[in-house]
Amino acid sequence: MTLYKLKKTDEFSSVFSFRKRFYGEWLFANIMPNQQDHHRYGLVVSKKVAKLAVKRNYMKRVLRELLRAQPSLVDHGFDVVLQVRKAFQHDDFPAIQRDLSQLLARLKKIAPVS
């Protein structure tokens, strides 16, 4: 699956200002409907979660790979900003995968409404 990204500050800001959030144990997702037929993703790992850039980049790589592996669940598009709530290591991979799947399943439930 092709992963479409949010890149500009304005895109992130508009998703944050929409104020629709889903919380998981490891992640939380800010979402906003878009006018496209695919999702666009942005990933945020703050310095509060992991001080070293190496660790923050590792977490973003893991999340990107998990998102690529997820099948497209809906035919409406959403802008999704995933934020990491707490640092994770390689051992936590199954829990992260489960948490991400649950968040995306919740996104699927609200898709027909938007």
N, C-alpha and C positions, 0 to 999 in steps of 0.2 A: 504494500500500500504506500502511495506517495504521501509524505507528511508535509502539509502546508504550514508555514510558520507565520506568526505575528512577529514583525521586525521593528516597526517604528514605535517611538514613544507614544505618539498619538493613539495608535491602535491599542496599546496596553492600557493607556489612560481611559479610553472609552469603555473598555471591558470592566475596569475597576469601578468606574462611575456608575455602571449599570446595576451594580450591587446585588446580583443574584449569585449565591454561593452554595456549594455543597462541601461538607466537611467529612473527611475520613480520618483514620487513625494516623496515617503518615503524611497525607496530602490534603490540600483543599483546592477546590476548583472554582474560579470565577468564570461565569459564562455570560454570553450575550448573543442573541440570534444575529446572523448575518444574512446577506442577500444571495449567498452562493450555495451551490449544491454540495459543498464539502466543508469539513471542519478546518479551522486554522488554530494552531496551538502555539502558545508561548509558555516558556518554562522559567520559573523564578526560584532561585536558591539564595537566600540572603546570607550576609556575613554573620548574622545572629545564629544561624543554623550551623554553618561550617566556616571557620575563619580562613582556612587555606583555600586558595583558588583551585588547587588540584582536586580537593574533595568536592567542591561545588561543581566543577566541570564533570567529575565522575558521576555525580548524581544526575546531572542533566543528560549525560550520555545514556545512562541506564533508562531514564524516563523516555527519551527519544526512541530507544530501541523497543521498549514495551509498547509505545504508541504505534510504531510501525507494524508490530505483530498483531495489533487489535484489528479485527474486521470492521469495516464501516457499518455502523449500526443503524443510521437513519439517512434519509434522503434530504433532510433540511440541513443547512449549515449553521454552525455555531462557532463563535470565537471563544476559545477556552484558554484561560491562563491557569496553569497548574503551579501551585506553590508548595514547597516542601515544608512540613511542620517541624520535623525533627530529623537529624542526620541519620543516615543509614549506611550500612556496609554490605559487602557481598553476601553475608549470611542472611540478611533480611530480604533478599530478592523475592522469595515466594510471597511474603507478606505485602511487599510493595505491589507486586503483580495483582494480588487479590484486592487490595485497596483501590488500585486504579480501575480494575474491572467493575467494582461496585460503583465508583463515581461515574463511569461511563454508562453503566446500566441506568442510573438515575437520570442521566442526560437523555437517554432513549425514552424514558417515561414522559418527560416534559416536551419532547419534540413535536407531537401533534398539536399541542396547545399554541405554540408560537407561530 
